[in-house]
Amino acid sequence: MFRVHTADALPKKHEVAWLWEGMVAQGTLALLGGPGGVGKSTLVAALEVAVAAGLPFLDREVAQGEVLHLDYDTDARLQGPWYARVAAGLGVDGEALRRIRYLEPENPTRGLGEEGLKALLEMARQGPALLVLDSWSALFPFVDARRSDHVAEVMGYLKEIAKAGPAVLLLDHTPKPVQGLTALERGVAGSFYKLAGARSAFLLTRVAPKLTGGRDVLKLDTLKNNLAPLEDPLGIERIWKGEALAFALTDLPEEEARPSKGELAKRAVLELLEEGPKPRKELIRLVAERVNAGERTTEEALRALVQAGAVERLTLGGQGGAVAYRLKVAPSELTKVGPSGLPQTPLRDSAALRKTDSCDEEGPKFSANGLAENRGFAENPLSPEGGLEEGWTWL
């Protein structure tokens, strides 16, 4: 069941192959969250074009290669113009765009099931450098982002796809706004379980124009990076020049440059309570270990979270009336148990992810359109012999 090694026989050094230097590594799963409309799609489109053209992006080197973009969140009519604008901003022509395959699902309302995941695995084995998935909520509408069994199963599939070679970048949204909580404090929806499955994770927010003199500035926070030191927040300015859209690093206002201890404590509380209810003393200890926040700071964070309606305070039975905290959970989010006695998950009864000879006729299909006229993909164009049926269209 296990292969046993002595520690001295293990690799002494791990060389990381970066897709985007210091941020996103090849062969790993990365997560980019942010409020709706903040600019995730435009920023990622610019990264995709930079990878396709082999150009540095935001003063960091990128690995050149083919790009796949699976879009359940919008459609080609809306996304296509962004590619043209960011390509003009980077000063590249249509040749780079021909290295980007835009995958349009034939039935986006069904979401991405097991057959779609198998198909993506086949595509990942063809050698793309980057696979973008937009977005979690649209791709997996059947998954409860607050349930660890649901999220862990899907993230496991996505990590298997990343192991085939490409960097997989999953776009996600922040939870709905809550008065008294910033986007950074809210994190991404179901953040604890998603962060656990990603090697790197980022949050994109917009800086208030009153702090930037009216300039269009975004802030990119690094929430997690297993392969490199955590970065300070990056200030990214979007610059319009006619129809061209460029991105450049810029200094953040002092108010945005670093999150306060209170903000970090709120985020830590929310992530820890996603594991389950916690007694007050244990919660204060865990927050201190995670973000080095003092007891008073954590108490203030808890009061703010309770007032905002995100957390509820419980009095435990027994002598002394000890206090505990838990996330507020709607009745619809309670775990459902299947006939086997195991929690029901979207893929519980599915076969293990593996190389397949063909895709189920009823499974989701994609067509690549709009951006690429090149019929080949890498050196081995996809074909029914390569694992896809004739219904797949590559333009």
C-alpha atoms as a printed R data frame, in Angstrom:
    type eleno elety resid chain resno       x      y       z
1   ATOM     1    CA   MET     A     1   0.000  0.000   0.000
2   ATOM     2    CA   PHE     A     2   2.885  2.373   0.725
3   ATOM     3    CA   ARG     A     3   6.379  2.855  -0.658
4   ATOM     4    CA   VAL     A     4   8.759  3.561   2.224
5   ATOM     5    CA   HIS     A     5  11.851  5.757   1.822
6   ATOM     6    CA   THR     A     6  14.366  6.954   4.355
7   ATOM     7    CA   ALA     A     7  14.634 10.720   4.556
8   ATOM     8    CA   ASP     A     8  18.218 10.780   3.312
9   ATOM     9    CA   ALA     A     9  17.105  9.102   0.060
10  ATOM    10    CA   LEU     A    10  14.490 11.753  -0.726
11  ATOM    11    CA   PRO     A    11  15.241 14.519  -3.275
12  ATOM    12    CA   LYS     A    12  17.425 17.232  -1.735
13  ATOM    13    CA   LYS     A    13  16.040 20.018  -3.886
14  ATOM    14    CA   HIS     A    14  12.872 20.637  -5.853
15  ATOM    15    CA   GLU     A    15  13.204 22.661  -9.041
16  ATOM    16    CA   VAL     A    16  10.014 24.569  -9.773
17  ATOM    17    CA   ALA     A    17   9.057 25.123 -13.410
18  ATOM    18    CA   TRP     A    18   7.150 28.382 -13.450
19  ATOM    19    CA   LEU     A    19   4.430 29.271 -15.917
20  ATOM    20    CA   TRP     A    20   4.326 32.782 -14.415
21  ATOM    21    CA   GLU     A    21   7.487 33.378 -12.391
22  ATOM    22    CA   GLY     A    22   6.965 33.234  -8.640
23  ATOM    23    CA   MET     A    23   3.197 33.086  -8.969
24  ATOM    24    CA   VAL     A    24   1.824 30.083 -10.899
25  ATOM    25    CA   ALA     A    25   3.846 26.886 -11.467
26  ATOM    26    CA   GLN     A    26   3.444 24.424 -14.299
27  ATOM    27    CA   GLY     A    27   1.744 21.179 -13.379
28  ATOM    28    CA   THR     A    28  -0.132 22.745 -10.457
29  ATOM    29    CA   LEU     A    29  -3.620 24.030  -9.684
30  ATOM    30    CA   ALA     A    30  -3.951 27.759  -8.927
31  ATOM    31    CA   LEU     A    31  -7.005 29.714  -7.800
32  ATOM    32    CA   LEU     A    32  -7.913 33.320  -8.623
33  ATOM    33    CA   GLY     A    33 -10.890 34.774  -6.770
34  ATOM    34    CA   GLY     A    34 -12.545 38.148  -6.771
35  ATOM    35    CA   PRO     A    35 -15.900 39.945  -6.797
36  ATOM    36    CA   GLY     A    36 -17.940 39.786  -9.979
37  ATOM    37    CA   GLY     A    37 -16.959 42.449 -12.502
38  ATOM    38    CA   VAL     A    38 -13.663 43.320 -10.796
39  ATOM    39    CA   GLY     A    39 -11.568 42.441 -13.851
40  ATOM    40    CA   LYS     A    40 -10.517 38.799 -13.416
41  ATOM    41    CA   SER     A    41 -11.337 37.904 -17.015
42  ATOM    42    CA   THR     A    42  -9.389 40.827 -18.481
43  ATOM    43    CA   LEU     A    43  -6.324 40.198 -16.323
44  ATOM    44    CA   VAL     A    44  -6.334 36.475 -17.126
45  ATOM    45    CA   ALA     A    45  -6.852 37.190 -20.846
46  ATOM    46    CA   ALA     A    46  -3.708 39.319 -20.761
47  ATOM    47    CA   LEU     A    47  -1.785 36.518 -19.005
48  ATOM    48    CA   GLU     A    48  -3.022 34.032 -21.636
49  ATOM    49    CA   VAL     A    49  -1.835 36.250 -24.496
50  ATOM    50    CA   ALA     A    50   1.510 36.775 -22.762
51  ATOM    51    CA   VAL     A    51   1.957 32.989 -22.445
52  ATOM    52    CA   ALA     A    52   0.962 32.451 -26.071
53  ATOM    53    CA   ALA     A    53   3.415 35.144 -27.213
54  ATOM    54    CA   GLY     A    54   6.176 34.281 -24.728
55  ATOM    55    CA   LEU     A    55   6.289 37.828 -23.322
56  ATOM    56    CA   PRO     A    56   6.878 38.872 -19.689
57  ATOM    57    CA   PHE     A    57   3.711 39.828 -17.820
58  ATOM    58    CA   LEU     A    58   3.751 42.408 -15.020
59  ATOM    59    CA   ASP     A    59   7.558 42.330 -15.014
60  ATOM    60    CA   ARG     A    60   7.697 38.558 -14.521
61  ATOM    61    CA   GLU     A    61   8.844 35.939 -17.006
62  ATOM    62    CA   VAL     A    62   6.330 33.481 -18.440
63  ATOM    63    CA   ALA     A    63   6.737 30.126 -20.177
64  ATOM    64    CA   GLN     A    64   5.590 30.220 -23.774
65  ATOM    65    CA   GLY     A    65   3.074 27.646 -24.933
66  ATOM    66    CA   GLU     A    66  -0.421 26.811 -26.070
67  ATOM    67    CA   VAL     A    67  -3.390 27.961 -23.967
68  ATOM    68    CA   LEU     A    68  -6.822 26.418 -23.387
69  ATOM    69    CA   HIS     A    69  -9.650 28.552 -21.994
70  ATOM    70    CA   LEU     A    70 -12.832 26.730 -20.954
71  ATOM    71    CA   ASP     A    71 -15.576 29.303 -20.422
72  ATOM    72    CA   TYR     A    72 -18.863 28.504 -18.704
73  ATOM    73    CA   ASP     A    73 -19.219 32.040 -17.331
74  ATOM    74    CA   THR     A    74 -19.604 34.088 -20.509
75  ATOM    75    CA   ASP     A    75 -19.482 33.470 -24.265
76  ATOM    76    CA   ALA     A    76 -17.228 34.151 -27.242
77  ATOM    77    CA   ARG     A    77 -19.093 37.340 -28.216
78  ATOM    78    CA   LEU     A    78 -18.082 38.946 -24.907
79  ATOM    79    CA   GLN     A    79 -14.682 37.350 -24.331
80  ATOM    80    CA   GLY     A    80 -13.350 37.686 -27.885
81  ATOM    81    CA   PRO     A    81 -13.015 41.487 -27.848
82  ATOM    82    CA   TRP     A    82 -10.987 41.341 -24.623
83  ATOM    83    CA   TYR     A    83  -8.360 39.157 -26.280
84  ATOM    84    CA   ALA     A    84  -8.036 41.641 -29.119
85  ATOM    85    CA   ARG     A    85  -7.689 44.564 -26.694
86  ATOM    86    CA   VAL     A    86  -5.083 42.972 -24.424
87  ATOM    87    CA   ALA     A    87  -3.140 41.687 -27.450
88  ATOM    88    CA   ALA     A    88  -2.992 45.271 -28.727
89  ATOM    89    CA   GLY     A    89  -1.911 46.398 -25.246
90  ATOM    90    CA   LEU     A    90   0.933 43.863 -25.278
91  ATOM    91    CA   GLY     A    91   1.853 44.803 -28.842
92  ATOM    92    CA   VAL     A    92   1.328 41.332 -30.331
93  ATOM    93    CA   ASP     A    93  -0.491 40.266 -33.478
94  ATOM    94    CA   GLY     A    94  -2.915 37.498 -34.353
95  ATOM    95    CA   GLU     A    95  -0.241 34.793 -34.337
96  ATOM    96    CA   ALA     A    96  -0.324 34.701 -30.536
97  ATOM    97    CA   LEU     A    97  -4.120 34.489 -30.534
98  ATOM    98    CA   ARG     A    98  -3.935 31.408 -32.744
99  ATOM    99    CA   ARG     A    99  -2.154 29.634 -29.880
100 ATOM   100    CA   ILE     A   100  -5.198 30.179 -27.625
101 ATOM   101    CA   ARG     A   101  -8.041 27.673 -27.855
102 ATOM   102    CA   TYR     A   102 -11.346 29.016 -26.564
103 ATOM   103    CA   LEU     A   103 -13.503 26.049 -25.509
104 ATOM   104    CA   GLU     A   104 -17.208 26.800 -25.697
105 ATOM   105    CA   PRO     A   105 -19.497 24.211 -24.038
106 ATOM   106    CA   GLU     A   106 -22.425 23.092 -26.137
107 ATOM   107    CA   ASN     A   107 -24.683 22.974 -23.078
108 ATOM   108    CA   PRO     A   108 -23.253 25.300 -20.409
109 ATOM   109    CA   THR     A   109 -26.306 25.029 -18.146
110 ATOM   110    CA   ARG     A   110 -25.418 21.397 -17.351
111 ATOM   111    CA   GLY     A   111 -22.083 22.320 -15.849
112 ATOM   112    CA   LEU     A   112 -18.884 20.291 -16.162
113 ATOM   113    CA   GLY     A   113 -19.436 16.680 -15.109
114 ATOM   114    CA   GLU     A   114 -17.147 13.678 -15.015
115 ATOM   115    CA   GLU     A   115 -17.131 13.193 -18.789
116 ATOM   116    CA   GLY     A   116 -16.094 16.814 -19.282
117 ATOM   117    CA   LEU     A   117 -13.294 16.386 -16.749
118 ATOM   118    CA   LYS     A   118 -12.081 13.277 -18.591
119 ATOM   119    CA   ALA     A   119 -12.110 15.238 -21.852
120 ATOM   120    CA   LEU     A   120 -10.044 18.014 -20.265
121 ATOM   121    CA   LEU     A   121  -7.545 15.416 -19.071
122 ATOM   122    CA   GLU     A   122  -7.170 14.214 -22.666
123 ATOM   123    CA   MET     A   123  -6.549 17.789 -23.816
124 ATOM   124    CA   ALA     A   124  -4.065 18.406 -20.994
125 ATOM   125    CA   ARG     A   125  -2.033 15.438 -22.227
126 ATOM   126    CA   GLN     A   126  -1.616 17.153 -25.599
127 ATOM   127    CA   GLY     A   127   0.863 19.645 -24.110
128 ATOM   128    CA   PRO     A   128  -0.774 23.044 -23.406
129 ATOM   129    CA   ALA     A   129   1.118 25.311 -21.025
130 ATOM   130    CA   LEU     A   130  -1.976 26.843 -19.422
131 ATOM   131    CA   LEU     A   131  -5.581 25.753 -18.884
132 ATOM   132    CA   VAL     A   132  -7.993 28.435 -17.626
133 ATOM   133    CA   LEU     A   133 -11.349 27.400 -16.126
134 ATOM   134    CA   ASP     A   134 -13.967 30.156 -15.829
135 ATOM   135    CA   SER     A   135 -15.547 29.943 -13.311
136 ATOM   136    CA   TRP     A   136 -16.082 27.563 -10.362
137 ATOM   137    CA   SER     A   137 -19.743 28.438  -9.772
138 ATOM   138    CA   ALA     A   138 -20.645 28.101 -13.463
139 ATOM   139    CA   LEU     A   139 -18.525 24.977 -14.069
140 ATOM   140    CA   PHE     A   140 -19.800 23.103 -11.007
141 ATOM   141    CA   PRO     A   141 -23.324 24.326 -10.177
142 ATOM   142    CA   PHE     A   142 -24.082 20.939  -8.565
143 ATOM   143    CA   VAL     A   143 -21.242 21.318  -6.041
144 ATOM   144    CA   ASP     A   144 -21.879 22.792  -2.605
145 ATOM   145    CA   ALA     A   145 -18.801 24.972  -2.067
146 ATOM   146    CA   ARG     A   146 -19.279 24.804   1.714
147 ATOM   147    CA   ARG     A   147 -19.024 21.005   1.856
148 ATOM   148    CA   SER     A   148 -15.568 19.525   2.076
149 ATOM   149    CA   ASP     A   149 -16.523 16.226   0.417
150 ATOM   150    CA   HIS     A   150 -17.947 17.995  -2.631
151 ATOM   151    CA   VAL     A   151 -15.069 20.423  -3.018
152 ATOM   152    CA   ALA     A   152 -12.286 17.927  -2.290
153 ATOM   153    CA   GLU     A   153 -13.573 15.516  -4.931
154 ATOM   154    CA   VAL     A   154 -13.684 18.145  -7.673
155 ATOM   155    CA   MET     A   155 -10.349 19.681  -6.669
156 ATOM   156    CA   GLY     A   156  -8.836 16.192  -6.795
157 ATOM   157    CA   TYR     A   157  -9.922 15.848 -10.415
158 ATOM   158    CA   LEU     A   158  -8.507 19.264 -11.295
159 ATOM   159    CA   LYS     A   159  -5.175 18.442  -9.644
160 ATOM   160    CA   GLU     A   160  -5.038 15.225 -11.668
161 ATOM   161    CA   ILE     A   161  -5.494 17.290 -14.834
162 ATOM   162    CA   ALA     A   162  -2.692 19.639 -13.728
163 ATOM   163    CA   LYS     A   163  -0.373 16.660 -13.163
164 ATOM   164    CA   ALA     A   164  -0.656 15.976 -16.885
165 ATOM   165    CA   GLY     A   165   1.477 19.082 -17.451
166 ATOM   166    CA   PRO     A   166  -0.345 22.410 -17.712
167 ATOM   167    CA   ALA     A   167  -0.790 25.054 -15.072
168 ATOM   168    CA   VAL     A   168  -4.509 25.003 -14.293
169 ATOM   169    CA   LEU     A   169  -5.919 28.396 -13.291
170 ATOM   170    CA   LEU     A   170  -9.403 28.222 -11.768
171 ATOM   171    CA   LEU     A   171 -11.390 31.463 -11.530
172 ATOM   172    CA   ASP     A   172 -13.778 31.895  -8.634
173 ATOM   173    CA   HIS     A   173 -15.969 34.485  -6.934
174 ATOM   174    CA   THR     A   174 -16.039 35.925  -3.447
175 ATOM   175    CA   PRO     A   175 -19.098 35.225  -1.287
176 ATOM   176    CA   LYS     A   176 -21.930 37.724  -1.420
177 ATOM   177    CA   PRO     A   177 -21.129 41.076   0.249
178 ATOM   178    CA   VAL     A   178 -21.602 41.223   4.004
179 ATOM   179    CA   GLN     A   179 -21.764 44.557   5.769
180 ATOM   180    CA   GLY     A   180 -18.647 45.048   7.834
181 ATOM   181    CA   LEU     A   181 -16.498 42.551   5.903
182 ATOM   182    CA   THR     A   182 -14.073 43.393   3.105
183 ATOM   183    CA   ALA     A   183 -13.541 41.126   0.084
184 ATOM   184    CA   LEU     A   184 -10.175 40.055   1.530
185 ATOM   185    CA   GLU     A   185 -11.836 39.068   4.798
186 ATOM   186    CA   ARG     A   186 -14.507 37.064   2.973
187 ATOM   187    CA   GLY     A   187 -11.909 35.321   0.798
188 ATOM   188    CA   VAL     A   188 -13.332 33.000  -1.867
189 ATOM   189    CA   ALA     A   189 -16.566 31.060  -1.542
190 ATOM   190    CA   GLY     A   190 -15.872 27.904   0.446
191 ATOM   191    CA   SER     A   191 -12.336 29.196   0.742
192 ATOM   192    CA   PHE     A   192 -10.898 26.758   3.270
193 ATOM   193    CA   TYR     A   193 -11.505 23.644   1.209
194 ATOM   194    CA   LYS     A   194 -10.580 25.257  -2.098
195 ATOM   195    CA   LEU     A   195  -7.400 26.772  -0.695
196 ATOM   196    CA   ALA     A   196  -6.419 23.371   0.671
197 ATOM   197    CA   GLY     A   197  -6.597 21.918  -2.843
198 ATOM   198    CA   ALA     A   198  -4.690 24.693  -4.650
199 ATOM   199    CA   ARG     A   199  -0.912 25.166  -4.692
200 ATOM   200    CA   SER     A   200  -1.304 28.925  -5.067
201 ATOM   201    CA   ALA     A   201  -4.287 31.223  -4.586
202 ATOM   202    CA   PHE     A   202  -4.892 34.902  -5.239
203 ATOM   203    CA   LEU     A   203  -7.622 37.474  -4.632
204 ATOM   204    CA   LEU     A   204  -8.250 40.362  -7.014
205 ATOM   205    CA   THR     A   205 -10.069 43.487  -5.807
206 ATOM   206    CA   ARG     A   206 -10.476 47.043  -7.051
207 ATOM   207    CA   VAL     A   207  -8.903 49.966  -5.222
208 ATOM   208    CA   ALA     A   208 -11.320 52.823  -4.599
209 ATOM   209    CA   PRO     A   209 -10.729 55.490  -7.307
210 ATOM   210    CA   LYS     A   210 -10.727 58.218  -4.633
211 ATOM   211    CA   LEU     A   211  -7.489 56.682  -3.308
212 ATOM   212    CA   THR     A   212  -5.808 56.613  -6.729
213 ATOM   213    CA   GLY     A   213  -6.764 59.969  -8.194
214 ATOM   214    CA   GLY     A   214  -9.307 58.319 -10.473
215 ATOM   215    CA   ARG     A   215  -6.913 55.740 -11.957
216 ATOM   216    CA   ASP     A   216  -8.193 52.197 -12.589
217 ATOM   217    CA   VAL     A   217  -6.096 50.204 -10.094
218 ATOM   218    CA   LEU     A   218  -6.531 46.606  -9.003
219 ATOM   219    CA   LYS     A   219  -4.982 44.897  -5.988
220 ATOM   220    CA   LEU     A   220  -3.771 41.296  -6.229
221 ATOM   221    CA   ASP     A   221  -3.362 39.610  -2.834
222 ATOM   222    CA   THR     A   222  -1.476 36.314  -2.566
223 ATOM   223    CA   LEU     A   223  -3.525 34.132  -0.225
224 ATOM   224    CA   LYS     A   224  -1.354 31.040  -0.565
225 ATOM   225    CA   ASN     A   225   1.782 29.873  -2.360
226 ATOM   226    CA   ASN     A   226   3.322 26.515  -1.477
227 ATOM   227    CA   LEU     A   227   6.211 26.979  -3.891
228 ATOM   228    CA   ALA     A   228   7.472 30.525  -3.233
229 ATOM   229    CA   PRO     A   229   7.422 33.179  -0.502
230 ATOM   230    CA   LEU     A   230   4.114 34.998  -0.043
231 ATOM   231    CA   GLU     A   231   4.139 38.238  -2.001
232 ATOM   232    CA   ASP     A   232   3.078 41.621  -0.725
233 ATOM   233    CA   PRO     A   233  -0.089 42.781  -2.499
234 ATOM   234    CA   LEU     A   234   0.557 43.885  -6.084
235 ATOM   235    CA   GLY     A   235  -0.890 47.111  -7.437
236 ATOM   236    CA   ILE     A   236  -1.961 46.664 -11.067
237 ATOM   237    CA   GLU     A   237  -3.113 49.596 -13.166
238 ATOM   238    CA   ARG     A   238  -5.340 49.065 -16.196
239 ATOM   239    CA   ILE     A   239  -4.401 51.569 -18.896
240 ATOM   240    CA   TRP     A   240  -6.602 52.236 -21.900
241 ATOM   241    CA   LYS     A   241  -5.035 53.517 -25.105
242 ATOM   242    CA   GLY     A   242  -7.864 53.697 -27.608
243 ATOM   243    CA   GLU     A   243  -8.998 50.094 -28.094
244 ATOM   244    CA   ALA     A   244  -5.814 48.699 -26.510
245 ATOM   245    CA   LEU     A   245  -5.775 47.627 -22.859
246 ATOM   246    CA   ALA     A   246  -2.440 47.372 -21.032
247 ATOM   247    CA   PHE     A   247  -1.557 46.346 -17.478
248 ATOM   248    CA   ALA     A   248   1.300 47.837 -15.453
249 ATOM   249    CA   LEU     A   249   2.558 47.532 -11.893
250 ATOM   250    CA   THR     A   250   1.911 50.540  -9.693
251 ATOM   251    CA   ASP     A   251   2.283 51.487  -6.038
252 ATOM   252    CA   LEU     A   252  -0.749 50.881  -3.855
253 ATOM   253    CA   PRO     A   253  -2.117 53.583  -1.568
254 ATOM   254    CA   GLU     A   254  -0.899 53.145   1.999
255 ATOM   255    CA   GLU     A   255  -4.400 52.099   3.109
256 ATOM   256    CA   GLU     A   256  -4.328 49.158   0.672
257 ATOM   257    CA   ALA     A   257  -0.667 48.127   0.784
258 ATOM   258    CA   ARG     A   258  -0.975 45.729   3.710
259 ATOM   259    CA   PRO     A   259  -4.039 44.211   5.402
260 ATOM   260    CA   SER     A   260  -4.503 45.157   9.045
261 ATOM   261    CA   LYS     A   261  -4.253 42.617  11.856
262 ATOM   262    CA   GLY     A   262  -8.014 42.923  12.276
263 ATOM   263    CA   GLU     A   263  -8.624 42.004   8.627
264 ATOM   264    CA   LEU     A   264  -6.270 39.048   8.858
265 ATOM   265    CA   ALA     A   265  -7.927 37.899  12.093
266 ATOM   266    CA   LYS     A   266 -11.397 37.987  10.509
267 ATOM   267    CA   ARG     A   267 -10.211 35.925   7.537
268 ATOM   268    CA   ALA     A   268  -8.500 33.439   9.830
269 ATOM   269    CA   VAL     A   269 -11.641 33.058  11.960
270 ATOM   270    CA   LEU     A   270 -13.818 32.393   8.908
271 ATOM   271    CA   GLU     A   271 -11.386 29.835   7.490
272 ATOM   272    CA   LEU     A   272 -10.986 28.039  10.827
273 ATOM   273    CA   LEU     A   273 -14.739 27.877  11.419
274 ATOM   274    CA   GLU     A   274 -15.224 26.302   7.999
275 ATOM   275    CA   GLU     A   275 -13.578 23.260   9.597
276 ATOM   276    CA   GLY     A   276 -16.397 23.232  12.186
277 ATOM   277    CA   PRO     A   277 -17.398 24.982  15.425
278 ATOM   278    CA   LYS     A   278 -14.567 25.968  17.763
279 ATOM   279    CA   PRO     A   279 -14.490 26.823  21.497
280 ATOM   280    CA   ARG     A   280 -13.460 30.428  22.119
281 ATOM   281    CA   LYS     A   281 -10.104 29.631  23.738
282 ATOM   282    CA   GLU     A   282  -9.089 27.216  20.994
283 ATOM   283    CA   LEU     A   283 -10.157 29.671  18.290
284 ATOM   284    CA   ILE     A   284  -8.106 32.504  19.806
285 ATOM   285    CA   ARG     A   285  -5.074 30.214  20.021
286 ATOM   286    CA   LEU     A   286  -5.411 29.053  16.403
287 ATOM   287    CA   VAL     A   287  -5.842 32.599  15.084
288 ATOM   288    CA   ALA     A   288  -2.710 33.667  16.978
289 ATOM   289    CA   GLU     A   289  -0.760 30.790  15.396
290 ATOM   290    CA   ARG     A   290  -2.026 31.591  11.914
291 ATOM   291    CA   VAL     A   291  -1.754 35.402  11.721
292 ATOM   292    CA   ASN     A   292   0.001 36.391  14.976
293 ATOM   293    CA   ALA     A   293  -3.043 38.329  16.201
294 ATOM   294    CA   GLY     A   294  -3.468 39.085  19.898
295 ATOM   295    CA   GLU     A   295  -6.467 38.040  21.996
296 ATOM   296    CA   ARG     A   296  -8.007 41.534  21.945
297 ATOM   297    CA   THR     A   297  -7.718 41.742  18.144
298 ATOM   298    CA   THR     A   298  -9.361 38.339  17.720
299 ATOM   299    CA   GLU     A   299 -12.149 39.251  20.153
300 ATOM   300    CA   GLU     A   300 -12.848 42.417  18.135
301 ATOM   301    CA   ALA     A   301 -12.851 40.363  14.926
302 ATOM   302    CA   LEU     A   302 -15.336 37.918  16.449
303 ATOM   303    CA   ARG     A   303 -17.645 40.725  17.568
304 ATOM   304    CA   ALA     A   304 -17.567 42.231  14.057
305 ATOM   305    CA   LEU     A   305 -18.296 38.863  12.447
306 ATOM   306    CA   VAL     A   306 -21.205 38.184  14.795
307 ATOM   307    CA   GLN     A   307 -22.592 41.674  14.152
308 ATOM   308    CA   ALA     A   308 -22.241 41.127  10.394
309 ATOM   309    CA   GLY     A   309 -24.240 37.905  10.652
310 ATOM   310    CA   ALA     A   310 -21.436 35.675   9.358
311 ATOM   311    CA   VAL     A   311 -20.730 33.915  12.672
312 ATOM   312    CA   GLU     A   312 -22.875 32.984  15.642
313 ATOM   313    CA   ARG     A   313 -21.919 32.735  19.304
314 ATOM   314    CA   LEU     A   314 -22.930 29.622  21.258
315 ATOM   315    CA   THR     A   315 -22.987 28.953  24.980
316 ATOM   316    CA   LEU     A   316 -21.906 25.418  25.723
317 ATOM   317    CA   GLY     A   317 -23.556 23.402  28.446
318 ATOM   318    CA   GLY     A   318 -21.844 22.563  31.697
319 ATOM   319    CA   GLN     A   319 -20.288 24.484  34.512
320 ATOM   320    CA   GLY     A   320 -18.991 27.925  33.624
321 ATOM   321    CA   GLY     A   321 -20.998 28.281  30.398
322 ATOM   322    CA   ALA     A   322 -18.048 28.074  28.008
323 ATOM   323    CA   VAL     A   323 -18.429 29.963  24.721
324 ATOM   324    CA   ALA     A   324 -17.953 28.616  21.200
325 ATOM   325    CA   TYR     A   325 -18.398 30.021  17.697
326 ATOM   326    CA   ARG     A   326 -19.592 28.586  14.396
327 ATOM   327    CA   LEU     A   327 -20.459 29.797  10.924
328 ATOM   328    CA   LYS     A   328 -24.103 30.478  10.287
329 ATOM   329    CA   VAL     A   329 -25.364 27.625   8.117
330 ATOM   330    CA   ALA     A   330 -28.654 27.625   6.217
331 ATOM   331    CA   PRO     A   331 -30.796 24.448   6.534
332 ATOM   332    CA   SER     A   332 -30.295 23.810   2.810
333 ATOM   333    CA   GLU     A   333 -26.549 23.438   3.413
334 ATOM   334    CA   LEU     A   334 -26.825 20.561   5.889
335 ATOM   335    CA   THR     A   335 -25.071 17.372   4.764
336 ATOM   336    CA   LYS     A   336 -27.225 14.833   2.934
337 ATOM   337    CA   VAL     A   337 -26.452 11.151   3.403
338 ATOM   338    CA   GLY     A   338 -26.901  8.635   0.620
339 ATOM   339    CA   PRO     A   339 -28.155  5.015   0.804
340 ATOM   340    CA   SER     A   340 -24.619  3.760   1.413
341 ATOM   341    CA   GLY     A   341 -24.343  5.854   4.568
342 ATOM   342    CA   LEU     A   342 -21.641  8.028   2.931
343 ATOM   343    CA   PRO     A   343 -22.215 11.722   2.205
344 ATOM   344    CA   GLN     A   344 -23.549 12.231  -1.301
345 ATOM   345    CA   THR     A   345 -21.087 13.953  -3.629
346 ATOM   346    CA   PRO     A   346 -21.424 14.897  -7.288
347 ATOM   347    CA   LEU     A   347 -18.915 12.272  -8.393
348 ATOM   348    CA   ARG     A   348 -19.230  9.683  -5.599
349 ATOM   349    CA   ASP     A   349 -20.409  6.850  -7.856
350 ATOM   350    CA   SER     A   350 -18.253  7.789 -10.849
351 ATOM   351    CA   ALA     A   351 -15.334  5.750 -12.097
352 ATOM   352    CA   ALA     A   352 -11.847  6.951 -11.236
353 ATOM   353    CA   LEU     A   353 -10.381  9.597 -13.520
354 ATOM   354    CA   ARG     A   354  -8.378  7.776 -16.163
355 ATOM   355    CA   LYS     A   355  -7.359  7.834 -19.809
356 ATOM   356    CA   THR     A   356 -10.390  6.927 -21.902
357 ATOM   357    CA   ASP     A   357 -10.768  5.630 -25.438
358 ATOM   358    CA   SER     A   358 -13.783  7.774 -26.166
359 ATOM   359    CA   CYS     A   359 -16.153 10.212 -24.576
360 ATOM   360    CA   ASP     A   360 -19.718  9.271 -23.721
361 ATOM   361    CA   GLU     A   361 -22.076 10.533 -26.379
362 ATOM   362    CA   GLU     A   362 -24.197 12.096 -23.663
363 ATOM   363    CA   GLY     A   363 -21.242 13.804 -22.044
364 ATOM   364    CA   PRO     A   364 -20.515 17.513 -22.497
365 ATOM   365    CA   LYS     A   365 -18.717 18.597 -25.637
366 ATOM   366    CA   PHE     A   366 -16.784 21.744 -26.441
367 ATOM   367    CA   SER     A   367 -16.036 23.558 -29.640
368 ATOM   368    CA   ALA     A   368 -12.973 25.729 -30.087
369 ATOM   369    CA   ASN     A   369 -13.837 28.868 -31.983
370 ATOM   370    CA   GLY     A   370 -13.236 32.527 -32.504
371 ATOM   371    CA   LEU     A   371  -9.564 32.803 -31.655
372 ATOM   372    CA   ALA     A   372  -7.776 29.985 -33.434
373 ATOM   373    CA   GLU     A   373  -7.747 29.197 -37.126
374 ATOM   374    CA   ASN     A   374  -4.840 26.788 -36.799
375 ATOM   375    CA   ARG     A   375  -6.215 23.245 -37.160
376 ATOM   376    CA   GLY     A   376  -3.341 21.673 -35.272
377 ATOM   377    CA   PHE     A   377  -2.755 21.702 -31.541
378 ATOM   378    CA   ALA     A   378   0.822 21.406 -30.337
379 ATOM   379    CA   GLU     A   379   2.362 18.684 -32.527
380 ATOM   380    CA   ASN     A   380  -0.522 16.234 -32.126
381 ATOM   381    CA   PRO     A   381  -3.902 17.594 -33.182
382 ATOM   382    CA   LEU     A   382  -6.773 16.151 -31.213
383 ATOM   383    CA   SER     A   383  -8.717 13.479 -33.066
384 ATOM   384    CA   PRO     A   384 -11.072 10.579 -32.376
385 ATOM   385    CA   GLU     A   385  -7.961  8.352 -32.276
386 ATOM   386    CA   GLY     A   386  -6.532 10.608 -29.560
387 ATOM   387    CA   GLY     A   387  -9.557 10.091 -27.367
388 ATOM   388    CA   LEU     A   388 -12.192 12.512 -28.723
389 ATOM   389    CA   GLU     A   389 -15.116 11.694 -30.938
390 ATOM   390    CA   GLU     A   390 -15.976 13.216 -34.280
391 ATOM   391    CA   GLY     A   391 -18.553 15.528 -32.746
392 ATOM   392    CA   TRP     A   392 -15.728 17.713 -31.440
393 ATOM   393    CA   THR     A   393 -15.054 20.684 -33.694
394 ATOM   394    CA   TRP     A   394 -11.677 22.418 -33.876
395 ATOM   395    CA   LEU     A   395 -11.699 25.450 -36.122
